Amino acid sequence: MAEAKYKQIFNIIKKRIKDGTYQNGKAIPDQNALANEFNASRMTVKKALDMLSYEGFLYSKRGSGTYVRQNAADQRDTLPFNEYAGLTKELGEKIESQVVKFDVVFPTKTLQDQLKVKSTDPIYEIKRLRIVEGEPYVFEHTFLSARLVPGLNENILHHSLYEYIQKDLKLKIGSAFRRISAEKTNEDDLKYLKSKKNDPILQIQQTVYLENGEPLEFSTNRHPYNGKHAYTILDMKK
């Protein structure tokens, strides 16, 4: 399924912000110019610009235009807060995936509650090390409903899990509940993230839901302490 036009425009403009084509504090082309460039309606362009504003890349000045927010380009090293395309889409070719574990298991009581499954319902257990530019980026420990994600295999996990979920299975992601915390290192951190014993770990534990409210995933993602990982939360007046 082809990517929606507004999303294509969103990704192109976002790339231009990150690579400096559109500079911090400077105006970008107006909606008419962008509509002509991308052969799209102004409404489609506006939707893409609204998404970029929501994510903190752009802001508007009444009667003046749309501008790149200061420090917007630095968001290349932040964690996507409302992004369900996955890290492969977010970081592009820079990312590698090392599959540490891929198994079908039966859920514990905690996982039954999180995924709304029965004790006899099989689920996937996945552990992946994600590597960016040769360095450990995140260690993911994921549990997925096997019923909702049929046909999953290790080859898919070496690439983009969320591309498979959204494009191949055509599942629509609705929302996620995330808990962010600072944690002490465990054995996996020492082994896979190259962390030292007393290094802090940024942990993001999340439950991801489909549009119909059904839980899809429960995961714990652990990022090493190296000064490269942060959540950017923008509080904007409506």
C-alpha positions in Angstrom: 0.0 0.0 0.0 1.4 3.4 -1.1 2.3 5.8 1.7 -0.2 8.6 2.1 0.7 11.8 0.2 0.7 14.0 3.4 3.1 11.5 5.0 5.4 11.7 2.0 5.5 15.5 2.3 5.9 15.2 6.0 9.0 13.0 5.6 10.6 15.1 2.9 10.2 18.4 4.8 11.4 16.7 8.0 14.5 15.5 6.1 15.1 19.0 4.8 15.0 20.4 8.3 17.4 17.7 9.6 19.9 18.2 6.8 19.8 22.0 7.0 18.1 22.7 3.7 15.5 24.5 5.8 17.4 26.3 8.5 16.6 26.9 12.2 14.6 30.1 12.6 14.0 30.6 8.9 10.7 30.5 7.0 10.0 27.5 4.8 8.2 27.9 1.4 4.5 28.8 1.8 1.7 26.3 1.3 1.0 27.3 -2.3 4.6 26.8 -3.3 4.8 23.4 -1.5 1.4 22.4 -3.0 2.8 23.1 -6.5 6.1 21.4 -5.8 4.5 18.2 -4.5 1.5 18.3 -6.9 -0.8 18.2 -3.9 -3.7 20.1 -2.5 -3.2 22.9 0.1 -5.2 20.8 2.6 -2.7 17.9 2.1 0.2 20.2 2.6 -1.4 21.8 5.7 -1.9 18.3 7.2 1.8 17.6 6.8 2.8 20.9 8.3 0.5 20.5 11.2 2.1 17.1 12.0 5.6 18.8 11.8 4.4 21.5 14.1 2.9 19.0 16.5 6.3 17.2 16.7 8.1 20.4 17.4 9.8 21.0 14.0 7.8 24.0 12.8 5.8 26.9 14.2 3.6 29.5 12.5 3.5 33.3 12.8 0.2 34.9 11.9 0.5 36.8 8.7 4.1 35.9 8.3 4.4 32.2 7.5 5.8 28.9 8.8 9.2 28.8 10.4 11.7 26.1 11.5 11.8 25.9 15.3 15.2 26.6 16.9 17.1 23.4 17.6 14.6 21.4 15.4 17.5 19.7 13.5 18.8 18.3 16.8 15.8 16.1 17.1 17.6 13.5 15.0 18.9 12.1 18.4 15.6 12.2 20.2 13.2 9.3 20.6 10.0 9.5 18.5 7.2 10.2 21.0 4.2 9.7 18.7 5.8 7.7 15.9 4.6 4.2 15.0 6.6 3.7 11.9 9.4 2.2 14.1 13.1 3.0 14.4 13.9 1.6 10.9 11.7 4.3 9.3 12.8 7.0 11.8 16.5 6.4 11.5 16.7 4.9 8.0 19.7 2.8 6.8 21.8 3.7 9.8 20.1 1.1 11.9 20.9 -2.6 12.3 18.9 -5.3 14.1 20.4 -8.2 16.0 17.8 -10.7 17.0 18.8 -12.1 20.4 15.6 -14.1 21.1 12.5 -15.0 19.1 10.1 -17.5 20.6 6.5 -18.3 21.1 5.5 -18.5 24.7 2.4 -18.5 27.0 1.8 -15.3 28.9 2.4 -14.7 32.6 -0.4 -13.1 34.6 1.1 -9.6 34.0 1.2 -10.2 30.3 -2.3 -11.5 30.3 -3.4 -8.2 31.9 -1.3 -6.0 29.5 -2.3 -7.8 26.3 -5.8 -8.9 27.3 -5.1 -12.5 26.4 -5.8 -15.8 28.2 -3.1 -18.0 29.8 -3.5 -20.5 26.8 -3.1 -17.8 24.1 0.4 -18.0 22.5 2.3 -14.7 22.3 5.7 -13.8 20.7 8.7 -13.0 22.9 11.3 -11.0 21.1 14.6 -9.6 22.2 16.5 -7.3 19.8 19.6 -5.2 20.0 19.3 -2.1 17.7 22.6 -0.7 16.5 23.0 2.8 15.0 26.3 3.7 13.3 28.0 0.7 14.9 27.0 1.6 18.5 24.2 0.0 20.7 21.1 2.2 20.5 18.5 0.3 22.4 17.8 -3.2 23.7 14.2 -4.1 23.1 12.2 -6.8 25.0 8.8 -7.2 23.3 5.8 -9.3 23.7 3.2 -9.4 20.8 -0.1 -11.1 20.3 0.5 -14.0 18.0 -3.1 -13.9 16.9 -2.9 -10.2 15.8 0.5 -10.6 14.1 0.4 -13.9 12.2 3.3 -15.0 10.0 6.0 -13.2 12.0 9.5 -14.6 11.4 13.1 -13.8 12.2 13.8 -12.3 8.8 11.1 -9.7 9.4 12.7 -8.9 12.8 16.0 -8.1 11.1 14.2 -5.3 9.3 11.1 -3.3 10.3 8.6 -5.0 12.5 6.2 -2.1 12.3 6.4 -1.9 8.6 5.2 -5.5 8.5 2.4 -4.8 11.0 1.1 -1.7 9.3 1.8 -2.3 5.6 1.6 -6.1 5.2 -1.0 -6.8 7.9 -2.7 -3.4 7.4 -3.2 -3.0 11.2 -3.8 0.6 12.3 -2.0 1.8 15.4 -4.2 4.0 17.7 -2.2 5.0 20.8 0.4 4.0 23.3 0.8 4.3 27.1 4.4 4.9 28.0 6.2 4.9 31.3 9.7 6.5 31.3 12.1 5.9 34.1 15.8 5.8 35.0 17.0 2.3 36.0 20.1 0.5 37.2 21.9 -1.8 34.8 21.0 -5.4 34.4 22.9 -8.3 32.8 21.5 -7.6 29.3 22.6 -4.0 29.6 26.1 -5.0 30.5 26.3 -7.6 27.7 24.5 -5.9 24.8 24.6 -2.1 25.5 28.2 -2.0 26.5 27.1 -0.3 29.8 29.2 -0.2 32.9 27.9 -1.5 36.2 26.8 1.8 37.7 25.6 3.5 34.4 22.0 4.8 34.4 19.7 3.3 31.9 16.8 5.2 30.2 13.9 2.7 30.2 10.7 3.2 28.2 8.0 0.6 29.0 5.0 0.8 26.8 1.7 -0.8 25.8 0.7 -0.1 22.2 -3.0 -0.3 21.2 -4.7 -0.7 17.8 -7.3 1.9 16.7 -10.1 -0.4 18.1 -8.5 -0.3 21.5 -7.1 -3.8 21.4 -3.6 -4.2 22.9 -1.0 -5.2 20.3 2.4 -5.0 22.1 3.9 -4.7 25.6 7.6 -3.9 25.5 10.5 -2.6 27.6 13.1 -0.6 25.7 16.4 0.2 27.4 18.8 2.9 26.2 22.4 3.2 27.3 23.8 6.3 29.0 25.8 8.1 26.3 24.2 11.5 26.1 22.4 10.8 22.8 18.9 9.7 24.0 16.1 11.9 25.2 12.4 12.6 24.8 11.5 16.0 23.5 8.1 17.0 24.8 6.7 20.3 23.4 4.0 22.2 25.3 2.2 24.3 22.7 -0.5 26.8 23.3 -3.5 26.0 21.1 
